[in-house]
Amino acid sequence: TQNLLLSLQTLINLSHLDLNFSSCQHPDNNTLQSLAQGIANLKNLSSLRLNFFQCPGIDGEGFTSLANALRNLTSLNTFELNLTQQSLKSGLPQFAGALSCLTNLSKLSLNFSQSHDLGDEEVQVLSETFTKLKHLNSLELNLRCCLQITDLGLNELASHLCTLQSLKKLGLNFFGCRNITLEGFDHLKANLARLKFLKETSLNFPSTQKLQQDSSDKSTCSLM
């Protein structure tokens, strides 16, 4: 697999790349390092979709390797990354920095669900990055069951999202984030109302009733 990923660097005219490793046990940090080397110089790549759903061998080290390669892919207009149930905190700043270089992005989808070390600080870093993507018209962010996220992180996201005036489609999944309250959810909705061109919105949060319950609710999380 690693040799195959390394060979991608020869495909200099490649415009679309879709790799699906969903639920595979073998991908690890070395896999992402090989992938990073393979794609780092694909200057013509306009669409990149990477699915590492439930790949337990990947952590912040591999995440950082991928980030270093992304910086060079400035022709990307579509980027989708599914990297769930991992420890990503250490690689998040580098990833956000790389993402901010992709100024031609129009569609972005990030699934970091059940990444238990992601909290308010990481949400703030991502939120600040989103504001640099001036051509973004579709954004999906899945932080389902990231239990450290509170209203503080959600408020940061809300205050930054309202500056994305080109946004037409938005999907947010914070289901299972027990420390988000009704107050934080209402603040988000008020800010989204300022997006004049937003046509399609999907908000997956605990129900209003559950948001009003004690945040000490110990219900378990499962991936959707």
KALINUR-V207709 format. One record per pair of residues at least 24 apart in sequence whose ideal C-beta (glycine too) atoms are under 6 Angstrom apart, sorted by the first residue. I is the first residue (numbers start at 1). GAP is how many residues later the second one is. Records with the same first field share a line. If there is no record, write none. Layout:
BEGIN
I->GAP ; GAP
END
This chain:
BEGIN
2->32
5->29 ; 30 ; 33
6->28 ; 31 ; 32
8->30 ; 31
9->29 ; 32
13->31
14->28 ; 31
15->29 ; 31
16->31
17->31
18->31
19->31
20->31
21->31 ; 34
22->29 ; 31
23->31
24->31
27->28 ; 30
28->29
29->32 ; 33
32->30 ; 33 ; 34
33->32
36->29 ; 30 ; 33
39->30
40->29 ; 32
45->28
46->29 ; 31
47->31
48->28 ; 31
49->31
50->31
51->31
52->31
53->29 ; 31
54->31
58->28
59->27 ; 28
60->27 ; 28 ; 30 ; 31
63->25 ; 28 ; 32
64->27 ; 30
67->27 ; 28 ; 31
70->28
71->27 ; 30
76->26 ; 29
77->27 ; 28 ; 29
78->29
79->29
80->29
81->29
82->29
84->27 ; 29 ; 30
85->29
86->29
87->30
88->27
89->28
92->30
96->29 ; 30 ; 33
99->30
100->29 ; 32
105->28 ; 31
106->29 ; 31
107->31
108->31
109->31
110->31
111->31
112->31
113->29 ; 31 ; 32 ; 110
114->31
115->31
118->28
119->29 ; 30
120->30 ; 32 ; 33
123->26 ; 30 ; 33 ; 34
124->32
127->29 ; 30 ; 33
130->30
131->29 ; 32
136->28
137->29 ; 30 ; 31
138->31
139->31
140->31
141->31
142->31
143->31
144->29 ; 31 ; 32
145->31 ; 76
149->28
150->29
151->29 ; 30 ; 33
154->26 ; 30 ; 34
155->32
158->29 ; 30 ; 33
162->29 ; 32
167->28 ; 31
168->29 ; 31
169->31
170->31
171->31
172->31
173->31
174->31
175->29
176->45
178->37 ; 39
179->36
181->30
182->29 ; 30
185->26
END
